[in-house]
Amino acid sequence: MYQFDWQASRRGNALGRAAVPATVWFLGWTSLLTDISSEMVNAILPLYLVGFLRLSPFQFGIIDGLYQGVSAVLRLAGGYAADRWRRYKETAALGYGMSAICKLGLLAAGSSWPLLATFIAADRTGKGLRTAPRDAMITLTSTKEQLASNFGVHRAMDAAGALAGPLLAFAILAAAPSRFDIVFVISFCVAIVGLGVIVVFVDGTLGTLENRTTPSFAGIMRSLLGQSQFLLLTGAAVVLSIATMSDAFIYLTLQERLQFAPSIFPLFYVATSLSFALLAAPVGRLADRLGSRIVFLAGYALLGIVYVTLLLPSAGTIGAIAGVAALGGYYAATDGVLMAIAGRLLPAAQCATGLALLSTLTSVARFASSVLFGWMWTTGDAASAVRVFGTALIAAIVIAVIALSKVGEGHLDAR
């Protein structure tokens, strides 16, 4: 099996600690700009679909699940293509380019819901193609000792973009009410700049210098599914994802309970992204020092706190703020940290495909979660659905603790 030299990319700084690779910084800037573009549009979708188009929570659950699921379907294709041809940068850039073009598509679609849905699906297709190759580039240019830290830096920049996007959209619509065309055009321009960063500045030679043989897609799947530790990690992540409410349902539940003005809705996305951006880098460093598994499980404990704030009748605005802050902490402790755990386990020649498989399965689980929560809310009420999910989360954490106790922190190739 191919041996990846984790020390090859180590760069010392004045403190004797490995510096963040340039590739990670440039990918961070690409993600930051792309998220500004995407979140300008995404932040208003839940309220628009449920509040203005009057879709039922069950219908929205299906759409919300598909919104996440479309990108999941393409992640395996993007991951395998990057591993097969060693074209990590090119595959990621294709995905970023597709998402950029779709912003103009939203403008051209006008009020046609079928066309809007088509361009949203195409945008998510682009996200699916780019995610695994991007995370593989972060993994393959990082040392094992600082992998979670580097993912934390990238996710912090990504979250900063998710923070700025809704604020920019809010400012545009405050200055020019109902001028969604301006939002779409500016979103497209920002996305093009992000695409330019990866095309011009990211090193495209990664993974192309060595003559490595990649098995067929079926061969890679057999290899990955034969790795017991990777299977345990994936199983734990899937179980936890099934018990995870989507952000949109968390915010809609808060809106139902607090009855805040519709114009405030995008600010919940802003607050979550702010918490995520502030915590991602330090939590990544903490994961490298204490162990990624501990931090990952602690993130789901924070999600449990979010569920509690949704059920406390006296929590009010302060409880909502605490819940949203905890939601950002949950993302900081789980998103990049999960990829870091997997990156240490995966062989370098199959890194993108393995990360894609993991994210695909967890996204499918989240799709099931959204549909289930929407159905429970439609047939009962939001509070009952939250209580069921809270109970499921406790059970999922127990299962994950048992599974992850058998997952090491080292690289499989080094065993």
N, C-alpha and C positions, 0 to 999 in steps of 0.2 A: 504493500500500500504506500502511496506517495507520502513522504515525510515533509511536512511544512516546517520551516525554520522560523519559529516565533521571534528569534533574536535578530533576524536579518533587518527588520525595520526599526530597531531600537535607536533612538537618537537621544543622547544625554543632554540635560540642561545644567544650569549652574547648581541645582540642588541634587544632581545625581539621579534624577528621576526621568523616565522617558517622556519626551515632549509629545504633544498631540501632533500626529502627522499632518502634513499639508493637505493630503487628500481628504482627511476628515473635516478640516476647516472649510475647504471648498465645497464639499458635499453638504456641509452644514449651511453655507450661504445659499446653495441651490434650494435646499429644503425650506429655508426661511422664506425666500422670495416666492417659492411655489405655494407655500401654505398661506402667505398673505393673499395671493391670488385666489386660492381655493376657498379659504374661509370667508372672504368677502361675500361669496355666494352662498356657502353652506350654512352660515349661521342663521339665516332667515327661513330655511326650508321647513323645519318642523312646524313653526307657527303658521307659515303660509299654507301648508298642506292641511293641517288640522283646524287652524283658526279661520282661514279664509275659504279654502276649498271644501271644508266640512267633511273631510274623510273621518271615518271612525277610527278609534285607537287600533282596532284589529287590522284595518286596511293600512294604516300608517306603519304598523309593526311589520307587515309584509314588505312595504316599500323601504323602510329603514333597514330591514334585514338584507334586501336585495342590493341596497346602496353599498353595504359592506361586502356582500357576497360576490358581486360582479368582479371586484378587484381580486378577490380570493381565487376565482377560477383561473385568472390569467397569471397568477404569481408562479405557479408551477411551470408554465410555459416560459416565462421570463427567466426564472432561475435556471431551468435546464438549458435554455439557449445560451445564457451567459457562461455556464460551465462547459457546454459542448464546444463552443467556438472561442472561449476565453475572451469574449467581448463584453466585459462587464460595463464599461463606460458607454459603449454604443447602445447596448440594450436599455440601460437606464435612460439615456438621452432620448431614445425613441419614445419611451413612456412619458417623459416630461414634455416632449413636443406634442404628443397627442392631447394631453391635458390642456396645454396652452391653446391649441386650435379650438378646442371645445368651448372655451369662454366666448369666442365670437359666435359659435354655433348657438349658444344660449340666447344671444342677442338676435340672431336670425330667426330663431324659433318663435319669437313673439309670445303670444298667449296660447299657442298650441301645446296642450299637455303631452300628447304622444311624442312630438318633436323634442320637447324639453326632457322627457324621460330618456329619449334616445341619446341625446348629447350628454346627459348626466351619466348614463351607462358607459358611453365612450370615454368620458373623463375618468371614470373608475377603472376602465380597461387600461388606460395609461398608467394609473397608479399601480395596478397589478403588475404591469410589465417592469416597472422601475424599482419596486421595493426590494426584492431579493437581491438583484445585482448591486444596488447601492449598499445594502447591509453587508453583502459579501466583500465589497471593497473596503468597508470599515474594518471588518474582521481580518482580512488578509494583509492589511497595512498596520495592524496593531500588535503589540506584544500581549502575551497571555495575561501578564500581571496587570495591565492597564486596559484590558478590553472593555470592561464595564464602564470605566472612566471615560473612554473615548466615545462609547455609545451615549453616555450621559451628556457629553459636550454636544454631540450631534442632535440629540433629542431636545436639549435646551434651546438650541437655535431653531429647531423645527417648531417648538412650542412658542417661541418668540414670534414667529411668523403667524401662528394660529392666534396669538394674542392681538397682533397688529391688524390682521385682516378684518375682523368684525368692527374694530374701532374705526378703520378707514371707511368701511361701508356705512357705518352709523353716521360719520361726519358728512359723507357725500349725500346721503338721503336727508340729513338734517338741513343741509344747505340747499338741496334741490329735491324736495319731496316727490316721490313716485318716479324719479328719473333713474330707473333701473338700467337703462341703456348706458348711462355713464359708468355705473358700477361694472358692467360687463366689459366695457372697453378698457377701463383702467386695470381691471383684473387680467385681461389679456396682455397688456403691456408689461405688467409686473412679471407674469409668467414667462414672457419672452426673455426678459433680463435674466431670470433664474436659469432658463435653458442655456443662455449664453455662457454662464459661469461654468457649467459642467462641460460644455463643448470646448471652451477655450483654455480653462485652467486645470481641470482634473487630468492627471496622468493616465493616458490611455494604453500604456504598455503593460499594465498589471495583468498578470496571468497569461501573457502572450509570448513570454520569452522562453518558456520551457516546453519541450515536446512531451506533453502528457496525453495519455490515451484515456478518453472518457467512454464508459460503457453506454449501451443504449439506455433510453429512459427507463425501460423495465428493469434493466440491470442495476441502475442507480437505486430504484425503488426497493429492489430486493436487498441491496446492500444496506440501505438506510433502515429498513424494517428489520434487518438482522442485528442491528446494534441495540442491545437491551437497554442501555442507559438512555439513549435517544428516545426509545419507545416509552420509557417511564416518564421522561420529561414531557413528551408530547401528550401522553395520556393525562398527566396532572394538569397541564395547561388547558386541555379540552374540557375536562371536568369543571375547572374553575370558570371557564368562559361560559359554560351553560348556565351557571348561577350568577352571571353578570348582567345587570341592566344596562341598556345603552344610555349614553349621555342624554339623548333626546327625551327618553322616557323619564329620566331623573329630573330634567328641567320642566317637562310638562306636568309631572307630579307636583313639583314645587309651585308651579303656576296655579294649578288647581287649588292647592292648599292656601296659598298666600294671596291669590287674586291680584297680582301686580299688573301694571300697565303693559300692554303688548310691546311697547317700545323698549322695555327693559329686557326683554327676552334675550337678545343677542349678547347682553352683558354677562350672562351666565357663562357663555363660551369664553368670553374675555377673562373672567375671573379664574376659570379652570386653567386656561392656558398660562396665565400669570403665575399661578401656583406651580404648575408643571415646569415652566421655564426657570423659575427660581430654584427649584429643588432638584432638577434632573442631574446636573453636573455634580453637586455635592453628594447626592444619593448614589450616583455611579461610583464615586471614589470610595464611599462607605462600603459598597458592595465588594469592591476589590480588596478591601481591608478585612471586613468581617466575614465575607462569604456571600456569594450572589444568591444562594438558595434562601438564606435567612431574610435578606432584604426583600426578595421576591414574595415570600409568604407574608411578611409584614405589610406589603402593599395591599394584599387582599384583606388584611385586618383593617386597614384604613377604609377600604370599600365597605366593610361592615359598619363602620362609623357613619358613612354616607347613608346607608339604609336606615340606621337609627334616627338620623335627623329628619328623614322623610316620614317617620311614624310618630315623632314627638309632637303632640298638639300645641304645646306651649313654647316650642323652639323659636317660632317667629323668624324675623329677619336675621337675627344673630345666628340662629341655628342653620338657616339657609346658607349664610356666608361660611360658617364652619364646615358645612357639608360640601360646599363647592371647593373650599380649600383642601379638604381631605381627598376629594376626587382628583385634584391635581397631584397630590402626594401619591395617590394610588398609581397614577400613570408614571410618575417619576420612578417608582420602585418596581414597576413591572415591565413596561414597554421595552426599553433598551436592555434592562437587566436580563429578561428572558432571552433576547437575542445573544447576549454575552454568554449565558450558560450554554446555549446550543452551539455557539461558535467555538467554544472550547472542546466540545464533543465531536464536532464534525470533521471529517477528512477535508483537507484544503481543496482537493479536486472535485468535491461534491458539496462545497459550502453553500453556494447559492441555491442549489436544488433543495438541500436539507432545510435551510431557513425558509424557503418558499413553502415546503411541505408543512412545516410547523405553523406558519402564519395562515396557510390555507385552511387547515383543520380547525384552528382556533376561530377563524372567521366564519366558517360553516357553523360552528357551535354558537357563535354570537347571533347568526341568522336565526337559528332555532330558538335562541333565548328571546329575541325581539318578537318573533311570531307568538311564542308562548305567553310572554308578558302582555302583549296586545290582546290576545284572546282572553286571558284572565281578567284584564281590566274591562273589556267589553261585556263579558258575562257576569262580572261581579263589580268590583271597584278597585281603585288604584292601591288603597291601603292593604287590602287583602292580598293583592299580587305582590306587594313589597314584602309582606310578612312571609309568604311562601318562598320568595327568592332569598330572604335573609336566612331562613332555615336551611335552604339548599346550599347557601354559601358556607355555613358552618360545617355541613357534612363534606362539602368539596374541599375545604381547607384541611380537614382531618385526613381525607384520602391523599391529598397532595403532600402532606407532611410525611406520610408513610412511603409514598412513591419516591419523593426527592431525597429521602434518607439513604437511598441506594444509588443516587446519582453523584458522581464525583465532580471536582472542580478542574480536573486536568483534561488534556487533549487525548482523544482515543488513540491517535497515532503514536503517542509516547508510551502507551501501555506495554 
